[in-house]
Amino acid sequence: MDNNMSRMARQNQAPRPDDKQPRKPKRRHKKWRWIVSIIVILLIIGGVVISMLLSNIKESVDTMHRSANITKARDVNQVLKDGKPFSILVLGTDTGALARDRTGLTDSMMLITVNPKSKTTTMLSIPRDIMVSIVGREDTFPQKLNAAFPIAGVGATMSTLQNYLNVPIDFYALVNMGGLEKVIDQVGGVKVKSPLTFTYQPENDKSDVYKFYKNQEKYEYASDGKNFKTYTTMDGYAALSFSRMRYDDPEGDYGRQKRQRLVLKALVKKSASAKTLLNAKFMKSISKNAETDLTYNNVTKIALSYMAATKNQKSDHLQGVGDMYNGVSYQMVKASEKQRVTNLLRKSLNLGSKTTGTQFGSSVPVLSYGVAEYNLNVIGETLDAQ
């Protein structure tokens, strides 16, 4: 009994300070649990948002995607996977531009190479009036290069030019000029120094007038043709007007090509970042006015791995000479000029030297060939004598 009473007494005693007691959970543990939970929720929300954005971008790219329906000169997907330089033929049509209703002809043509190793993008303008024999439609010879698209499609345009220069063309992008206007607006406009002073009225049935000044970004615009205001950043309509004028340029179509390259270079500089290229709103704007054989995987790869190549931009053009053939004006290009351009492009693609391509891009009827070859030889002799 004494032992039982002793145990009961000890149980009723107040605990001594050194007795071990169960620890109460500390509040900071609960606080950290809340923080972790919030982070997890934010990550989930962020993942959903990114997933939605990428889905929208993929939808835009898929909307633009159109196969060229040709066998490419090389495995283009492997080219991008290996991080090698690639080429893309950019074709501009008049569809939707400045209220024009003429469609089909690719009056703006530029072959662009992108080299991530040298961090250089090279833009080469190509005369629209070059005399060619269209691959697959040789029976229509002679034709101007800009007619290849409406006659036989974009694949024939790529193949003809590829044969003409002996340079692989990996991709194409077809953009109507009205679409370019919207894309420029989407990036907030571009700044371009004009290579010459000129006044231009975009549309004959309207009064608006632009005034551009040599070596200046500044230009003037009057919607009524009288009360001019000064601007330094071109919106899409101003950029399109700046690059459209041809007849008052001393260099004719070559001068227009130069201004088109200036606008494109400014646009590339403004938009060439992974952030912009992976922007759903920007891509949606492009998708409504363009088509390309670039896939979604191609676009994301370029956006993430090739943007450094846009830091250094080089521009050039293929120089032809005007000549009449059966009452039609064409551009004829000497073999030496073609070889120069072939060397330039192949070097920009890190490819070895090769002889330039065929004279007309494909075979031609024998009777026509003799006359065309004779005209080109006469032009060559005239140039050499100058």
TORTI-823429 format. One record per atom (N, C-alpha, C): x, y, z. Coordinates in steps of 0.02 Angstrom, whole numbers, padded with zeros to 5 digits, always signed. Example, Ala and Ser with C-alpha at 12.3 -4.5 7.8 and 13.67 -1.06 7.14 Angstrom:
BEGIN
+00660-00284+00390+00615-00225+00390+00660-00165+00390+00642-00112+00354+00684-00053+00357+00645+00002+00394
***
This chain:
BEGIN
+00041-00060+00000+00000+00000+00000+00043+00062+00000+00096+00059+00042+00142+00117+00045+00170+00131-00025+00186+00080-00061+00214+00090-00128+00164+00122-00175+00100+00100-00168+00047+00129-00211+00037+00202-00196+00037+00219-00131+00028+00289-00111+00085+00331-00134+00144+00303-00133+00204+00340-00155+00199+00356-00229+00175+00306-00269+00168+00319-00342+00116+00371-00355+00061+00369-00318+00008+00418-00329+00032+00488-00312+00072+00492-00261+00098+00558-00240+00143+00586-00294+00185+00543-00322+00231+00567-00375+00192+00590-00437+00136+00554-00451+00097+00573-00510+00062+00640-00501+00045+00656-00436+00010+00719-00423+00058+00778-00416+00122+00765-00414+00172+00819-00408+00176+00859-00472+00189+00924-00464+00199+00967-00524+00263+00947-00559+00264+00948-00623+00324+00926-00660+00383+00972-00646+00441+00944-00638+00501+00984-00628+00522+01016-00693+00558+01071-00689+00580+01106-00749+00620+01063-00796+00658+01016-00768+00701+00976-00812+00665+00915-00840+00601+00906-00820+00564+00850-00849+00549+00863-00923+00555+00812-00965+00541+00820-01037+00467+00823-01048+00445+00875-01087+00375+00884-01104+00368+00883-01181+00310+00862-01207+00298+00864-01279+00304+00935-01305+00342+00945-01361+00351+01013-01389+00291+01033-01431+00272+01096-01422+00218+01122-01463+00244+01139-01533+00205+01125-01585+00227+01142-01653+00239+01216-01659+00295+01234-01691+00312+01304-01698+00274+01333-01758+00252+01395-01751+00211+01427-01802+00247+01436-01869+00314+01445-01865+00350+01457-01927+00346+01397-01974+00339+01336-01946+00330+01278-01988+00266+01283-02028+00212+01305-01995+00148+01314-02029+00154+01369-02082+00192+01423-02064+00202+01478-02112+00238+01454-02175+00290+01413-02167+00326+01387-02225+00283+01342-02267+00239+01305-02234+00194+01262-02272+00149+01304-02317+00127+01361-02291+00084+01406-02331+00124+01435-02390+00186+01454-02377+00228+01483-02431+00240+01432-02486+00257+01371-02466+00269+01317-02515+00205+01304-02555+00149+01304-02521+00085+01292-02555+00072+01347-02608+00085+01409-02588+00074+01466-02634+00120+01460-02695+00184+01442-02682+00232+01434-02737+00209+01380-02785+00186+01324-02757+00162+01269-02798+00103+01291-02841+00057+01328-02810-00002+01352-02846+00019+01399-02902+00067+01445-02887+00091+01491-02937+00125+01455-02995+00164+01403-02978+00198+01364-03030+00147+01329-03074+00095+01304-03043+00042+01270-03082+00008+01319-03128-00009+01379-03100-00042+01430-03141+00004+01452-03197+00069+01463-03179+00118+01484-03230+00125+01431-03285+00126+01368-03265+00131+01315-03313+00070+01313-03360+00011+01324-03331-00050+01326-03372-00047+01383-03421-00026+01443-03396-00022+01502-03440+00028+01491-03497+00088+01466-03479+00139+01452-03530+00114+01401-03580+00080+01350-03554+00053+01298-03597+00002+01327-03646-00040+01374-03620-00090+01406-03663-00056+01450-03715-00004+01487-03695+00032+01530-03742+00064+01489-03797+00099+01436-03776+00132+01393-03826+00081+01360-03872+00023+01344-03843-00030+01315-03884-00054+01365-03936-00062+01429-03915-00084+01481-03961-00031+01492-04015+00033+01492-03995+00087+01501-04044+00087+01443-04094+00080+01383-04068+00079+01324-04112+00020+01329-04160-00036+01352-04135-00095+01360-04178-00081+01410-04235-00046+01465-04218-00030+01515-04269+00018+01487-04321+00070+01452-04297+00119+01423-04344+00086+01370-04387+00043+01330-04357+00008+01278-04396-00037+01310-04449-00066+01368-04431-00109+01403-04479-00069+01427-04539-00007+01449-04527+00036+01474-04581+00068+01418-04622+00072+01359-04594+00112+01307-04626+00082+01281-04691+00123+01284-04743+00105+01255-04808+00168+01223-04837+00163+01161-04854+00221+01127-04882+00237+01155-04951+00302+01157-04967+00323+01180-05033+00314+01125-05084+00301+01064-05061+00290+01006-05105+00348+00993-05152+00408+00999-05126+00468+00983-05164+00515+00944-05119+00562+00909-05149+00615+00875-05112+00671+00926-05101+00686+00941-05039+00737+00991-05024+00806+00965-05041+00852+01011-05052+00921+00994-05070+00957+00961-05011+00933+00972-04950+00963+00941-04891+00910+00932-04837+00927+00894-04786+00882+00880-04730+00878+00942-04686+00827+00983-04695+00823+01047-04661+00814+01040-04586+00778+00989-04564+00769+00978-04492+00836+00961-04459+00877+00923-04494+00942+00905-04467+00988+00966-04466+00981+01009-04516+01020+01071-04518+01008+01112-04455+00945+01121-04437+00928+01159-04377+00949+01122-04314+00940+01057-04313+00959+01017-04254+01034+01023-04241+01073+01026-04294+01146+01031-04287+01169+01103-04277+01123+01151-04279+01141+01221-04270+01180+01250-04328+01169+01224-04388+01205+01248-04447+01168+01307-04478+01202+01347-04519+01169+01403-04553+01114+01377-04599+01060+01416-04606+01006+01396-04650+00986+01455-04694+00948+01440-04747+00925+01492-04793+00849+01492-04796+00821+01550-04810+00749+01556-04818+00733+01607-04873+00691+01588-04919+00671+01632-04974+00608+01669-04952+00613+01735-04948+00556+01777-04928+00525+01807-04991+00462+01793-05001+00426+01817-05060+00370+01864-05037+00366+01922-05068+00314+01970-05052+00267+01979-05110+00202+01974-05097+00152+01986-05149+00117+02052-05137+00081+02075-05188+00045+02138-05181-00024+02128-05150-00041+02068-05133-00107+02054-05104-00119+02095-05041-00170+02135-05040-00187+02173-04981-00146+02235-04971-00101+02251-05017-00057+02309-05007-00084+02371-05040-00093+02424-05001-00113+02489-05028-00173+02482-05075-00221+02445-05054-00285+02436-05089-00277+02405-05158-00221+02374-05174-00212+02342-05239-00253+02278-05242-00277+02261-05301-00315+02199-05308-00279+02149-05353-00217+02166-05374-00178+02119-05414-00145+02068-05368-00154+02005-05383-00127+01953-05339-00081+01906-05377-00043+01868-05340-00004+01814-05369+00069+01828-05381+00086+01882-05417+00155+01895-05434+00195+01911-05371+00254+01882-05366+00298+01895-05308+00347+01950-05327+00324+02012-05320+00364+02069-05342+00422+02086-05295+00422+02057-05236+00478+02067-05190+00507+01998-05174+00572+01990-05186+00605+01926-05174+00672+01937-05140+00682+01901-05086+00743+01909-05048+00765+01840-05021+00827+01822-05034+00854+01760-05008+00896+01777-04947+00877+01750-04890+00909+01767-04826+00945+01706-04798+01007+01716-04776+01044+01663-04743+01057+01684-04671+01053+01636-04625+01063+01649-04554+01119+01604-04528+01173+01635-04505+01232+01597-04483+01244+01609-04409+01227+01560-04365+01235+01570-04293+01307+01572-04270+01352+01540-04309+01423+01539-04289+01456+01607-04298+01444+01638-04356+01472+01704-04369+01427+01759-04343+01368+01739-04317+01318+01787-04292+01301+01838-04346+01287+01814-04406+01274+01858-04462+01213+01836-04502+01171+01884-04519+01115+01873-04564+01128+01910-04628+01125+01875-04685+01138+01906-04750+01073+01908-04790+01057+01968-04815+00996+01977-04854+01014+01995-04926+00992+01954-04972+01008+01965-05043+00943+01977-05081+00936+02037-05111+00878+02053-05152+00887+02024-05222+00833+01999-05250+00835+01966-05315+00787+02003-05362+00810+02024-05421+00767+02060-05468+00707+02016-05488+00649+02046-05488+00588+02008-05504+00584+01991-05578+00619+02030-05621+00611+02022-05693+00665+01979-05726+00703+01941-05686+00753+01896-05715+00720+01847-05762+00750+01838-05822+00723+01789-05869+00740+01718-05845+00689+01677-05838+00700+01609-05814+00657+01560-05854+00676+01496-05846+00635+01441-05868+00610+01406-05805+00545+01407-05793+00517+01382-05731+00520+01306-05727+00547+01281-05673+00552+01208-05663+00482+01178-05665+00474+01128-05709+00410+01095-05716+00364+01127-05767+00379+01190-05786+00340+01224-05837+00386+01257-05887+00435+01218-05909+00484+01243-05958+00451+01263-06023+00392+01235-06036+00356+01250-06098+00333+01323-06102+00334+01359-06046+00312+01428-06045+00369+01478-06055+00430+01452-06065+00489+01496-06073+00479+01543-06133+00502+01607-06125+00534+01637-06066+00482+01667-06018+00500+01667-05954+00457+01696-05903+00500+01740-05857+00467+01787-05823+00500+01825-05771+00496+01784-05706+00546+01792-05665+00549+01752-05603+00488+01763-05559+00461+01824-05558+00404+01837-05514+00340+01802-05538+00341+01775-05599+00282+01739-05624+00284+01665-05606+00339+01642-05579+00345+01570-05563+00293+01549-05511+00279+01591-05463+00231+01573-05410+00160+01564-05437+00131+01612-05473+00063+01601-05498+00058+01547-05551+00113+01535-05588+00111+01484-05640+00119+01414-05612+00167+01404-05566+00183+01336-05544+00190+01328-05468+00181+01381-05430+00183+01375-05358+00249+01392-05327+00249+01395-05260+00309+01417-05224+00366+01366-05230+00349+01303-05234+00401+01251-05242+00441+01261-05306+00405+01277-05360+00439+01289-05424+00483+01351-05421+00460+01402-05384+00500+01463-05375+00565+01446-05339+00560+01407-05285+00619+01387-05247+00667+01346-05289+00640+01297-05325+00682+01253-05365+00717+01291-05422+00680+01336-05454+00708+01374-05510+00765+01418-05486+00754+01454-05430+00806+01498-05404+00865+01458-05377+00851+01401-05346+00904+01358-05320+00948+01333-05377+00918+01313-05432+00957+01291-05491+00994+01349-05522+00964+01408-05520+00992+01467-05552+01057+01489-05517+01058+01483-05450+01117+01506-05412+01160+01449-05385+01135+01387-05386+01170+01330-05357+01183+01341-05283+01130+01361-05248+01131+01372-05176+01069+01339-05146+01076+01298-05093+01017+01265-05064+00970+01315-05032+00906+01308-05047+00855+01350-05015+00816+01304-04968+00822+01317-04903+00795+01272-04852+00721+01284-04838+00701+01347-04835+00632+01363-04817+00608+01421-04861+00543+01433-04856+00515+01493-04888+00466+01526-04841+00454+01590-04853+00401+01627-04818+00368+01673-04869+00304+01666-04877+00265+01708-04924+00223+01756-04883+00233+01821-04894+00199+01872-04855+00166+01921-04902+00102+01937-04890+00073+01990-04930+00094+02056-04897+00103+02108-04938+00131+02170-04913+00084+02205-04864+00019+02192-04870-00027+02218-04820-00014+02186-04753+00006+02122-04753+00023+02088-04692+00085+02117-04659+00134+02136-04701+00194+02167-04674+00177+02232-04637+00130+02269-04665+00107+02331-04633+00082+02317-04562+00042+02265-04555+00013+02248-04489+00067+02224-04441+00116+02185-04465+00169+02160-04422+00211+02218-04395+00226+02267-04438+00265+02325-04416+00226+02363-04362+00162+02370-04372+00121+02403-04320+00124+02364-04255+00125+02298-04260+00124+02255-04201+00186+02265-04158+00245+02279-04189+00306+02289-04151+00318+02362-04132+00269+02405-04148+00275+02475-04128+00310+02519-04178+00315+02496-04241+00346+02537-04293+00421+02525-04298+00451+02554-04350+00523+02546-04362+00554+02614-04379+00619+02619-04368+00656+02680-04387+00704+02663-04444+00700+02703-04497+00740+02690-04557+00766+02757-04584+00830+02758-04603+00858+02817-04636+00847+02809-04711+00819+02859-04742+00805+02856-04813+00869+02866-04853+00881+02826-04906+00941+02836-04947+00934+02893-04997+00874+02921-05003+00864+02976-05050+00804+03019-05027+00799+03079-05056+00743+03123-05042+00689+03112-05095+00628+03100-05074+00574+03093-05122+00506+03104-05090+00459+03121-05131+00389+03130-05111+00348+03074-05142+00300+03047-05103+00263+02990-05129+00190+02994-05106+00146+02984-05155+00075+02980-05141+00054+02906-05148+00039+02873-05092+00026+02801-05092-00030+02779-05138-00085+02816-05137-00143+02795-05176-00169+02854-05217-00181+02841-05280-00202+02894-05326-00270+02924-05309-00313+02885-05278-00380+02909-05264-00385+02942-05195-00328+02953-05162-00327+02987-05097-00277+03045-05099-00283+03090-05050-00242+03150-05050-00179+03145-05008-00172+03091-04969-00115+03088-04922-00049+03084-04959+00002+03117-04929+00068+03122-04960+00122+03113-04906+00176+03078-04926+00236+03071-04883+00294+03109-04913+00338+03134-04869+00401+03164-04891+00457+03133-04850+00503+03100-04884+00560+03068-04852+00623+03107-04870+00673+03107-04825+00733+03147-04835+00796+03105-04830+00843+03118-04875+00905+03080-04880+00943+03080-04814+00966+03021-04793+01007+03011-04733+00972+03033-04669+00906+03034-04669+00869+03054-04609+00814+03003-04593+00804+02993-04528+00748+02953-04507+00684+02994-04509+00693+03059-04505+00636+03105-04505+00599+03102-04572+00533+03102-04568+00492+03107-04629+00429+03147-04612+00394+03169-04663+00333+03208-04653+00274+03175-04686+00216+03187-04656+00155+03156-04683+00097+03205-04676+00056+03209-04729-00004+03250-04727-00062+03209-04755-00112+03198-04715-00169+03159-04738-00209+03196-04791-00203+03264-04790-00238+03304-04840-00192+03329-04895-00128+03308-04892-00079+03329-04942-00053+03400-04932-00074+03433-04879-00054+03503-04868-00023+03515-04799-00057+03495-04747-00036+03509-04679+00008+03452-04653+00074+03459-04664+00121+03406-04647+00141+03406-04573+00149+03346-04546+00175+03337-04479+00237+03293-04484+00283+03304-04437+00348+03269-04438+00347+03208-04392+00377+03153-04415+00381+03091-04377+00452+03062-04385+00470+03019-04338+00535+02985-04343+00528+02908-04343+00470+02884-04321+00457+02812-04321+00403+02796-04373+00418+02751-04418+00370+02732-04470+00321+02681-04444+00257+02694-04452+00209+02642-04440+00206+02598-04502+00164+02547-04502+00162+02501-04558+00146+02533-04624+00099+02580-04624+00078+02613-04686+00135+02656-04714+00170+02692-04670+00226+02734-04692+00283+02690-04719+00298+02635-04684+00352+02590-04706+00336+02559-04774+00273+02541-04783+00252+02512-04847+00258+02563-04903+00238+02625-04889+00244+02679-04939+00317+02693-04955+00358+02694-04904+00430+02706-04913+00462+02653-04957+00442+02591-04949+00473+02536-04986+00439+02523-05053+00383+02555-05067+00346+02541-05128+00367+02584-05188+00387+02647-05175+00402+02692-05230+00457+02664-05276+00447+02672-05342+00497+02645-05389+00514+02695-05445+00464+02727-05474+00475+02765-05536+00517+02828-05526+00516+02857-05466+00556+02917-05454+00624+02902-05424+00641+02838-05419+00707+02819-05393+00756+02813-05451+00813+02848-05448+00862+02844-05502+00885+02773-05516+00882+02730-05465+00903+02660-05473+00845+02614-05492+00786+02642-05502+00729+02602-05522+00712+02547-05472+00701+02487-05497+00681+02431-05453+00736+02413-05404+00799+02425-05422+00854+02410-05376+00853+02457-05316+00833+02520-05329+00826+02567-05274+00770+02547-05228+00716+02522-05257+00660+02498-05216+00682+02438-05174+00720+02392-05204+00745+02335-05167+00787+02357-05107+00827+02408-05118+00869+02434-05064+00826+02458-05006+00773+02495-05021+00729+02520-04968+00690+02464-04935+00672+02413-04973+00639+02355-04943+00685+02319-04894+00749+02314-04912+00798+02282-04866+00805+02323-04803+00805+02389-04809+00812+02433-04751+00753+02423-04703+00693+02417-04731+00634+02406-04689+00636+02338-04656+00655+02287-04695+00659+02219-04667+00712+02214-04613+00770+02246-04624+00823+02246-04574+00799+02278-04509+00763+02334-04516+00737+02369-04457+00686+02326-04420+00645+02290-04459+00594+02246-04429+00627+02188-04393+00677+02158-04424+00713+02102-04393+00746+02125-04328+00777+02183-04330+00810+02210-04271+00760+02221-04214+00700+02244-04232+00649+02260-04182+00615+02198-04154+00609+02147-04196+00569+02089-04175+00608+02025-04162+00672+02025-04180+00711+01963-04176+00734+01948-04105+00688+01919-04067+00705+01895-04000+00659+01837-03985+00681+01793-03942+00639+01735-03924+00573+01759-03893+00578+01814-03855+00518+01841-03822+00466+01862-03873+00489+01895-03927+00442+01918-03978+00417+01860-04021+00463+01817-04044+00443+01762-04087+00398+01712-04052+00403+01708-03986+00360+01663-03949+00301+01699-03917+00288+01761-03941+00232+01800-03917+00170+01782-03958+00119+01760-03924+00060+01734-03959+00026+01788-04001+00022+01849-03975-00011+01903-04012+00028+01920-04075+00094+01923-04070+00137+01938-04128+00130+01884-04181+00133+01821-04160+00128+01766-04207+00059+01763-04240+00008+01780-04202-00059+01780-04230-00065+01833-04285-00033+01891-04274-00033+01944-04323-00001+01921-04388+00055+01885-04382+00090+01860-04441+00049+01806-04476+00020+01761-04437-00014+01703-04465-00072+01721-04511-00101+01780-04502-00157+01800-04543-00136+01824-04612-00071+01838-04620-00049+01868-04682+00013+01835-04712+00026+01774-04691+00087+01741-04715+00077+01665-04719+00120+01633-04757+00124+01561-04757+00197+01541-04763+00214+01483-04736+00283+01460-04736+00285+01384-04727+00341+01354-04746+00348+01282-04733+00388+01270-04670+00401+01322-04631+00431+01313-04564+00379+01282-04518+00399+01231-04481+00355+01199-04433+00360+01233-04366+00316+01214-04320+00318+01242-04252+00386+01227-04219+00410+01165-04227+00475+01147-04199+00531+01188-04230+00527+01201-04295+00577+01243-04328+00577+01313-04299+00518+01342-04291+00512+01411-04265+00540+01417-04195+00522+01370-04151+00547+01373-04082+00622+01363-04079+00648+01319-04123+00720+01307-04125+00757+01371-04147+00731+01404-04198+00761+01466-04223+00757+01520-04170+00699+01526-04137+00690+01577-04086+00739+01569-04028+00754+01507-04010+00796+01495-03952+00871+01489-03968+00887+01474-04031+00958+01459-04046+00990+01503-04099+00951+01542-04136+00979+01578-04193+00974+01654-04187+00944+01680-04133+00932+01752-04130+00996+01794-04128+01051+01766-04103+01114+01803-04101+01138+01821-04171+01116+01782-04221+01138+01794-04290+01109+01858-04319+01058+01886-04287+01027+01947-04313+01064+02010-04291+01114+02002-04248+01151+02060-04223+01190+02094-04279+01218+02054-04324+01256+02082-04381+01218+02067-04445+01198+02118-04480+01160+02109-04541+01198+02137-04601+01201+02095-04653+01233+02116-04716+01180+02116-04771+01185+02162-04817+01137+02163-04872+01173+02170-04939+01144+02141-04990+01173+02143-05057+01116+02131-05106+01132+02133-05171+01081+02119-05222+01114+02087-05283+01073+02051-05319+01095+02021-05382+01084+02073-05437+01137+02094-05470+01133+02148-05518+01121+02121-05589+01067+02142-05619+01052+02123-05687+01053+02184-05733+01042+02172-05797+01040+02225-05846+00977+02217-05888+00941+02272-05900+00880+02269-05938+00891+02252-06011+00847+02210-06039+00852+02191-06109+00783+02173-06134+00770+02189-06198+00706+02173-06229+00710+02106-06265+00660+02065-06254+00656+02000-06289+00585+01990-06313+00575+01988-06377+00508+01981-06406+00461+02035-06381+00487+02097-06374+00446+02153-06353+00433+02158-06278+00464+02115-06238+00454+02115-06166+00521+02131-06132+00519+02173-06080+00580+02191-06044+00596+02140-05990+00658+02115-05991+00683+02067-05941+00747+02093-05910+00767+02061-05855+00832+02072-05825+00875+02012-05842+00934+02024-05871+00981+01971-05887+01042+01980-05841+01068+01925-05815+01124+01928-05767+01185+01893-05796+01241+01927-05797+01303+01897-05822+01325+01839-05777+01360+01792-05806+01384+01734-05767+01431+01755-05712+01471+01807-05724+01518+01830-05673+01482+01858-05612+01426+01893-05624+01387+01920-05568+01351+01864-05531+01325+01815-05568+01294+01758-05535+01344+01720-05492+01405+01712-05518+01456+01676-05480+01474+01714-05416+01477+01780-05421+01492+01821-05361+01440+01809-05307+01377+01810-05327+01322+01801-05279+01321+01729-05252+01334+01681-05295+01337+01611-05273+01392+01602-05221+01450+01632-05233+01505+01628-05185+01486+01660-05118+01453+01718-05122+01432+01753-05062+01385+01712-05020+01334+01683-05052+01283+01645-05015+01310+01580-04988+01350+01544-05028+01377+01481-05004+01425+01491-04945+01463+01545-04948+01508+01561-04892+01468+01576-04830+01412+01613-04837+01371+01630-04780+01337+01568-04749+01332+01514-04789+01304+01451-04764+01357+01401-04743+01420+01424-04743+01477+01380-04726+01482+01320-04773+01467+01332-04836+01472+01280-04887+01531+01293-04933+01558+01240-04961+01615+01247-05006+01597+01281-05072+01647+01305-05107+01637+01340-05170+01612+01293-05224+01567+01319-05266+01543+01282-05324+01528+01331-05380+01527+01305-05441+01510+01346-05498+01436+01366-05493+01421+01428-05513+01352+01451-05510+01307+01408-05552+01241+01417-05545+01193+01373-05578+01182+01386-05651+01131+01354-05678+01115+01359-05749+01092+01429-05767+01097+01446-05831+01083+01514-05853+01011+01535-05839+00963+01489-05845+00893+01508-05837+00857+01469-05782+00892+01428-05744+00861+01392-05689+00832+01325-05709+00825+01312-05774+00801+01247-05798+00814+01245-05873+00797+01189-05905+00807+01182-05977+00757+01226-06015+00775+01244-06077+00731+01285-06117+00727+01257-06188+00674+01275-06226+00670+01253-06295+00731+01276-06335+00756+01235-06379+00818+01249-06415+00814+01315-06454+00760+01327-06490+00755+01388-06530+00757+01451-06486+00721+01449-06430+00721+01507-06385+00789+01516-06353+00822+01462-06335+00886+01466-06301+00937+01504-06343+00939+01491-06408+00989+01524-06449+00981+01599-06449+00919+01624-06454+00907+01696-06454+00924+01727-06387+00902+01695-06332+00914+01722-06265+00989+01723-06250+01024+01670-06268+01096+01667-06255+01132+01722-06294+01111+01734-06354+01141+01786-06396+01132+01855-06363+01070+01868-06340+01057+01932-06307+01101+01942-06245+01108+01889-06205+01149+01893-06145+01222+01906-06163+01247+01875-06214+01316+01886-06236+01326+01957-06259+01278+01985-06295+01283+02055-06317+01285+02101-06257+01243+02088-06207+01243+02129-06147+01310+02124-06112+01338+02064-06107+01403+02055-06075+01457+02096-06110+01456+02095-06176+01506+02132-06214+01497+02207-06202+01435+02229-06198+01422+02301-06186+01448+02321-06118+01435+02279-06067+01458+02295-05999+01534+02296-05996+01566+02249-06027+01639+02246-06025+01670+02307-06059+01636+02335-06107+01662+02393-06143+01654+02458-06104+01610+02457-06052+01598+02518-06014+01654+02532-05964
***
